[in-house]
Amino acid sequence: MDLRNSVSVVTGAGSGIGEACAKKLLEAGAWVAGFDVNPSRISNKNFRPYAVDVTDEEGVRAAVENVEKSAGRIDSLVNCAGVSSNYKPFFEMTKEEWERVISVNLTGTFLCSKHVSRVMIKNKTGRIVNISCIRSRIFSAGMSDYSASKGGVTALTSAMALDLAPFNVRVNSVAPGATLTGMTQRRFGDPDVRRAFEERIPLGRIAQPEDIANVVLFLLSDASDHVTGQTLSVDGGYTICGGNPAAPNPPKR
């Protein structure tokens, strides 16, 4: 896909899915601004890192203004910045633990979208992709904070799409299943845990960040020009079997 001469902002670009999205956009020819609280490992003349905490509205606003001033416009936004669950029952969580997950995953998506979309509205064009999660649909004990935050992202995506449609700005989200990132490495680094999880995925493997980034790139391209307000699961078929063990593969002929 050819995204030459386009300008993209990717949050969470310092690692994982965000880093993979930034790299895919660069490969497609885009100029990319990477927002993250951590330093980026990307080295490319068309990539500019910004130290941004997505929960800090003033910091987000200033960074977006800088990108617009430097590049002249913003064509696309990918909201990847996120944190994992506190992994405990909701009745044992502190208010601070709950608010941290909601603040980064949901409010951060809102703030970055708010300020970037204002640039897109002026230009009457734009594309936004938010990163949700299958845990907004299929639940796991001890993840109420994360599920609530990602469920909010899914709902926010559709609501944003309606608000921005008159300005020719499309908004969609991607809901990854199990994906091997720095955030999940401890869990899936255990071969037994990984094998048990992959047995529940019809396609038989945990996703790599690039699997998610490929779908994000599609949603940012002209190939998806009539798609907005949708959430696309990228999970190897996990949600279609409800997270139950996948049926055994048919015998080879």
Secondary structure, 3 states (H helix, E strand, C coil): CCCCCCEEEEECCCCHHHHHHHHHHHHCCCEEEEEECCCCCCCCCCEEEEECCCCCHHHHHHHHHHHHHHHCCCCEEEECCCCCCCCCCHHHCCHHHHHHHHHHHHHHHHHHHHHHHHHHHHHCCEEEEEECCHHHCCCCCCCHHHHHHHHHHHHHHHHHHHHHHHHCEEEEEEEECCECCCCCHHHHCCHHHHHHHHCCCCCCCCECHHHHHHHHHHHHCHHHCCCCCCEEEECCCCHHHCCCCCCCCCCCC
